[in-house]
Amino acid sequence: MVDIDGIATHYEVIGDGPPLLMFSPGGFDATMDKWRSLGVYARVRLLDHLPAKYKCIVFDRRETGTSGGRVERVTWSHFGAQGRGLLDRLGIERAHLMGGCMGCCPVAAFAVESPERVLSMIHYWPVGGAKYRINGHLRFARHLAYVEENGLQAVVDLVLGHDKGFSQDPRGGPWGPVIRNEPGFARAYAAQNAEHYKLLVAGMVRGMLDRDTAPGAEPEDLLRLDIPTLIVPGQDAAHATSAARYLEECIPGAQYWDVPVDGQTEATAPNRILEFLDGV
């Protein structure tokens, strides 16, 4: 555990070699174990292969797992800053970046804000598409409705009564894991001004889920990048193929691995990623 801007961050370093900072998949439950347990990542088993040649740095994103958090209008830049701060604590100036799922958004934000620190980017199944935006807004709306009807202490009581994350029970909101892990945080959360809180959350969702394609950075900023990039497309309601194509369009020189989801296996995906990284 390290402190990054006042927020505890749980991390692990696996393997040795050039550093690869990995922003976890899993939506608003982006814990480091998702690289081994979630969907396509469990199938392709990247952490069984990449650490043979690269120093893989995985971590629980803020507000998930055993990392801490803070009630504020969180943006993709905040998530990117956590990763940048982790590199600082490890004494690493430049690193390859990899994002899975919603982890692609902070990778884009990190690259735009600190391109001099990025050796390359890998976007694996970037989130995006109209259905992703609609479902995301609905999830936040359910949380805000619960706060409106029951108050913030009821949110704390709800979260402490189960182990579900924001995706499984949106009523508990995106700070559920921190409420569960830190009694002091839970008390402060319940005691805050509910009207101010609702305004903060409304602004947060509007800023994060603001388009029907891949969020994370403005296209004008992506178009100015000069960073080797590999994009691996998904194809479902949360990972629209159009979002991956959008990143290909916006990031100059990006490599697009045009392989259907069924073709992304343990036999193919790690080799493609290593081929890309080795060529940077």
Beta strands, then each sheet from edge to edge (+ up, - down):
strand 1: 2-4
strand 2: 7-9
strand 3: 11-14
strand 4: 19-23
strand 5: 55-59
strand 6: 95-100
strand 7: 118-124
strand 8: 229-232
strand 9: 255-256
sheet 1: 1+ 2-
sheet 2: 3+ 5- 4- 6- 7- 8- 9-
end
